């Protein structure tokens, strides 16, 4: 899924050189989408009016539909066409870390039950390495679970991470204007 997400198009809008010399006095057009007035901003880099939920990524230097964020893991933007791959990556990585965490707990318990340590030095080395690995996994699980939780919550609300950070729709609305309900959003 990491390879699929990194190699697929996130929803990049092609540059429109036809509007390269557009009169920049009118850089915003207001449109009504589902009863919510939305601004379509003009992108001076890509030379077009950006559709709703589209943002220009400074890293990729492209406008991306349903822009979520620029992912360093995948090496590309996460947007309309590759968000599902990103979500599968964080879901499966979280699941694998949890499995590894519980397997390491079982290994530590089993190791101490069945091994007779001949010297205190070897006992302390095994104990210290076991706890270092345990706390490293605990930190990894905390980070991954938080990432998984946030994106699951955003998915159910019909929001992107970019919209959530910018608090785009919470100022005037109780729900996001693009939310289609819990099951349809998922």
N, C-alpha and C positions, 0 to 999 in steps of 0.2 A: 504493500500500500504506500510505503514511503517512496518507492521508485515510481509508481503510477502517479502519485500526487506531485512529485517533483518534475516529472517529464510531461505532464499534461498542461494544457492551456488553462489558466485560472479564470479566464473571462476577459482577456485583454481586448480593448477596443482599438481598432486601427486608427492611425493618425489620418486626419483629413486635411490635406494641403490645400484643398479648395477654399477653405476659410482662413488661410494663413494671414491674409491682410484684412481680417474682419475689424470693423469699427469697434474698438474696445469700450466705447461709452456705454454700450448695453451689454454688460457681461453676465447679467442674470435674467432668466426668464422664469416667471411664476406660472406653475401649472397646478391643477387640482387633481389629486390622486386619492381616491376613496374618501373624499370629504376633507382631505388635509392638504393645505396649500404647501407646495414643495418648490424650492428654488432649483432650477437647472443652471449650474454655474458653467461659465465658459472656461475651458482649459487652454491656456496660452501655449502650452507645450505640445499638446496633441491636436489643437485647432478644431475643437468641436465642443458642443454643449454636452456636459456629462449627464447621462440619464440618472434617475433617482438611485441612491445607494451605490453610486459609482464614485470612486476616489482615485486620485493620482498617487501612485506609489513613488516615493523619492528614490528608493533602492533600485527598482526595475525601470523607472522613468517611463511608465505606461499608466493609462487609466484602466482600472480593473472593475468589472461589474460585481456588485455585492462584495466589495472589498472588505475582508475580515482583518488581515494583518499580513506583514511580510514575515515568512517563517524561515528562520535560519536552518532548521533541521532539513526542510525540504529544498531550500535554496531558491525559493520562488515565492510569489504572493499566494495567499489563500483567498480564493474568491468563489464565484458562482459555480464554476465547473470542476473545481478540485477540493471543495470543502469536505465532501464525503470521505475522500481518501485521508485527509488530515484527521478527521474525526475517528476513523478506523485506526489510524496510527496511534493516537493518544489512548484510545480505548484498549487496544491490544497490548500496548506497552505497559499500561497500568495493570492489566490483568497478569501479564508475565512477571512484573515486579512483585505483585501480591503472592503469586505462586512461589517465586524464589524466596520471598521473605518467610513464608510459612515452612518451606522446605529447609531453610537454614536454621530455623528454630528447632525443627525436628532433628536435624543433623547435630546441632549443639547438644541437645538433650541426650540423644543416642550416644554421642561421643563420650560424654561424661559418665554415662551409665556403664558402658562396656570397656572403657580403657582404664588400665591401671598405670598411673604415671610413676615412673621410677625415680624421677628427680623433681624437685620443686620448680627448677628452672624451666623444664619442658612444659610443666603444668601452667605456669604463668604465661608462657609464650602462646600456648593454645588458647587460654582464656582471653588474653588481650587481643589476639587476632580475631577470635570469634566475636567479641563485643565491638571491635572496630567495624567488621563486616556487617554486624547486626544494625548498628547505628547509621552506617552509610545507606543501607537498604531502607531503613526507617525514614531518613531524609528524602531519599529518592521517591518513596511511596507517597510521602506528604506532598512533594512538589507535583508529581504526576496526578495524584488524586485530585488536588486542587485544580489543576489544568482541566482534567476530565469533568469535574463538577461544574466549573464555570462554563465550559462550552456546551455541556448538556443543558444547563439552565438557559443559556442564550438560545440554543436550538429550540427549546420549548416555547420561548417567548417570541421567536421570529426575528431576532436581532443578530447583528454581527458584532464582533468584538470592538471594531472601530466605532460603531454607533453607540455601544455601551460606554466606551471610554469618553467619547465626546458628549454623552448624555443628550443625544440629538432629539429624542422624542419624549423624554420624561418631563420636560419643562411645561408643555401644554397638554399632553395626553397621558392617560393612565396606562394605555397599552400601545405597542408599536403599531403604526398604520399598516404595516405589511404582514402582521400576524394573521394567520388563517385558521387559528385554533390549534390546540395541542397536537392532535394526531396528524393534521395536514402539515404542520410545521416540521414534524419529525419525518 
